[in-house]
Amino acid sequence: MDRDCTVRRTKALQNHQNPQDEPSGLNGLDNGLEPAVRKRKQKPEVSAQLLSEVTGGLLVLGFVCLLWVLVVFSLQQLVIRSSGEFNAIRARKHLDEMTSVGPRTVGSHENEVLTVNYVLGQIEDMRVESVSGAHSITVDVQRPSGSFSIDFLGGFTSYYDRVTNIAVKLEPKSGAQHFMLANCHFDSVANSPGASDDAVSCCVMLEVLHSLVNLSTPLKHGVIFLFNGAEENVLQASHGFITQHAWAQQVRAFVNLEAAGVGGKEVVFQTGPENPWLVQAYVHAAVHPFASVVGQEVFQSGVIPSDTDFRIYRDFGNIPGIDLAFIENGFIYHTKYDTADRIPTDSIQRAGDNILALLKHLAMSEELGNSSEYRHGNMVFFDLLGVMVVAYPARVGTIINYMVAVATFIYLGKKCMLPKNVGGRYIRDLVYGSCVALLSWLVTLLTVLIVSLLITLMGRSMFWYTHFYTAVCLYGSAAVGKIVLIHTLAKNLYYGGVRRLELGELFFDVSLLLWCCALVFLTQHNLCSAYVPMMMVVFPLTSKILLNNHFKQRGASLQYSVLYVTGLAVPYVHIMFLIWVVFEIFTPILGRSGTEIPPDVVLASLVTLATVVLSSYFMHFIYLCSSTRRMLTGLGSVFLLMFLLVSSGLFFPYSGDQSSPRPKRVFVQHILRVFHALDGSVERQDSGLWINSLDYTGMQHITAHVPEINDSIRTRCQDHLPFCGFPWLLPVKFLVKKNWYLPAPEVSPRSPLEFQLLSREETTWGSVKMTFEAKGPSHMSLYLRPHAGTSLSRWSFGDGTPQFDLSGEYFIFYSHGLDAPAWNFWFEIQPHEPSEVFTDEGMISLALSAHYFSGSDRSSEQLESLLKKFPDWAFASSWVSTYHMFRY
């Protein structure tokens, strides 16, 4: 520690301090911060102050609460100013009309006819209106068919037939060579009106189109508005456009509008790849900026189980873009509560203002016409409470990061060079202090995880789903208490003979060093998120240097403490915004992440991580406080009270409150299963109600309302059957392993699945080629399970090579629009030994499931009867499906 920072305690001050907390007459500065077993030379002391426990605790608590209120307040300010060019009222009328038809699943009359006709009608009105204007409108209804493989949900192959795209080309009447693409999707998942996901985006695009077509000054480039009708079927319609439509070759960049929540602000969470000019365009054009490169790197890491059309345009179209999404209130995303009335008009206004301004800017830019020249490089970007966006090239960020790291090491290095630190005493103290900090964080994480496991074992998992701040109180108090306790023990036992002021200075340096290490690590790995530790180094270091003289003269006075936390305000308010984003996204996701991941463990880990990050620079105060006894007592009391309340079951996870629903998600299918022998005869068949819980609690809370759904009807995966012998719509059986199967009368769809083997032939290279034909509803899933001694060598899907072997199984997802022909496909099965004969079980098991999401076949009397028994806090998405298994 620098000699100038040495502050001696006066005898008067020592007399007021607890002798157990503050040993007197010791100077650890000149002799290294070692245990008080060594006698130290007493030197003259100057007046100094330690921070009172109550003052320190209230200061930190008030600082954190104030910043949190500021973050929440900023998020509620949806529209600060508006240009008035975008008409949100008219966009809302589109939204009301589009969602009035109900769920819009691919292949349904609502999606393929009613919604398509409405969108086309609105576009035709604009076309007529623009006849004498500066722009022309061309409309093309595309119904593509195709196939591709995607490494999502473990990996599977997708096949689509005659899905719907409405492509609208807006260009100057003189024509255009280069185009921006604006994409939304108007289809929805089953049993949801899909207002936020993604009808509102299509309504925003309709109104943006209306605004652009009425511009008196022609745009330099054109804009293609793609209203795609098959995104919920795992990004099929966007693939059909970008790989097959003639206009796709003229697209230079895109803007994709999505949703993972309902209402609030739309956030830019993906850009690129590369092409920094797109971020720069958003920074210059957006009226209400809201963006984060941290979100981009988290999303692209794959920890969020979701994907958007951004991926299709990037991977199959090789074009750059910007991905925006609503993220607030994800609790009702993909449920019956996703209705138009839950989306504030201001949310529509801000999205419209931003998209309109962005498209106008890009359509007039030089970069769009010469995008290849501006391709290379990435951008660091983040907004400050939605007021402004900070953006700079990643290469500049790298230079800044290393400059900050060098400055930090110079600051710390100067202390190492002081005469009193000869022999590396300061370095040793810094290393020991870092070990104490890291140990405190590790022990804290383990402690909180143990608490979360206890809560889970007691059957109180997800108590926070409706009452989020109860998790903060329980897990947060445990985390803060453990950190304070470990540092208090270190202060009193290990550093017993060292002055508090010196310890406070040391642990500020420890925090600085650890953040600097994080900065160097992220920069070395080319992560743009390195700007976060950069801010967490620059601002605290700057404020500490400026307060150095004050600290030297007056110690940890109230004025110093207030100025110290003020210096942390900028990075901490941004950190707290990022913490808000993390919890806003992950808390609802834990309600639909399957039955195998204990959600309390995940949430407790996130709370602990947030606590560690926020506490890093407050370790300084732990050592400057005269005592921590009251603080530990208070934290312990809060933890004990919350633990008792949670254990008692006071906090029920779900809510059916219409003003703020937190529903439990359940899938219920009335299924018919038919298993065929090798000769084609029916071995057995059954019918029942197949129930899947999408969260960890299973049927724990449902059984009291629906007694017949209990553990006696729990079903296990039958590993020898394709996909466990059940009709999975998507390959998520690894996430949802707890299932219930309630026997019920046989369900008989009016349009049953038709399936047949058209041909079987042996090839000259020893494989067996089988060709099939299937005709059924708009959604079907094909499961292939080669038997031992065989493997799939080729097939008719994707690029012809079987991909994504899921533990010996292959999954093909199929959907079609209206008037689609029968589905024909083939595959080749290759024996490992040419002479091997397969008699009993055949070479391959094949199963085909049919899912009835619309029309008269989507429900049954038994299904409706069961659904009526579910409580109002449960959302049961239901449909009829069949499962037919064959051996060949």
Secondary structure as UniProt FT lines:
FT   HELIX           3..5
FT   HELIX           11..15
FT   TURN            19..21
FT   TURN            29..31
FT   TURN            36..37
FT   HELIX           53..76
FT   HELIX           88..99
FT   TURN            100..101
FT   TURN            106..107
FT   HELIX           110..115
FT   HELIX           116..129
FT   TURN            130..132
FT   STRAND          135..142
FT   STRAND          146..150
FT   TURN            153..154
FT   STRAND          156..161
FT   STRAND          165..172
FT   TURN            173..174
FT   STRAND          179..185
FT   TURN            190..191
FT   HELIX           195..199
FT   HELIX           200..213
FT   STRAND          222..228
FT   TURN            232..234
FT   HELIX           236..244
FT   HELIX           246..250
FT   STRAND          251..259
FT   STRAND          266..272
FT   HELIX           276..285
FT   STRAND          291..292
FT   HELIX           293..300
FT   TURN            301..302
FT   HELIX           309..315
FT   TURN            316..317
FT   STRAND          321..326
FT   HELIX           330..332
FT   TURN            333..334
FT   TURN            336..337
FT   HELIX           340..342
FT   HELIX           345..363
FT   HELIX           366..369
FT   HELIX           371..374
FT   STRAND          379..384
FT   TURN            385..387
FT   STRAND          388..393
FT   HELIX           394..416
FT   HELIX           419..421
FT   TURN            422..424
FT   HELIX           425..457
FT   TURN            458..459
FT   TURN            461..466
FT   HELIX           468..471
FT   HELIX           472..476
FT   HELIX           477..489
FT   HELIX           490..494
FT   TURN            495..497
FT   HELIX           500..524
FT   TURN            525..526
FT   HELIX           528..530
FT   HELIX           531..546
FT   HELIX           548..554
FT   HELIX           558..567
FT   HELIX           569..589
FT   TURN            590..591
FT   HELIX           599..615
FT   HELIX           616..618
FT   HELIX           619..624
FT   HELIX           629..647
FT   TURN            648..649
FT   TURN            658..659
FT   STRAND          664..676
FT   TURN            678..679
FT   STRAND          682..693
FT   TURN            696..705
FT   TURN            707..708
FT   HELIX           711..713
FT   STRAND          714..715
FT   TURN            719..720
FT   HELIX           722..725
FT   TURN            733..735
FT   STRAND          739..743
FT   STRAND          754..762
FT   TURN            764..765
FT   STRAND          768..775
FT   STRAND          779..786
FT   TURN            788..789
FT   STRAND          790..795
FT   TURN            798..799
FT   TURN            807..808
FT   STRAND          809..816
FT   TURN            818..819
FT   STRAND          823..831
FT   TURN            834..835
FT   STRAND          844..852
FT   HELIX           856..858
FT   HELIX           861..867
FT   TURN            868..869
FT   TURN            872..873
FT   STRAND          874..887
//
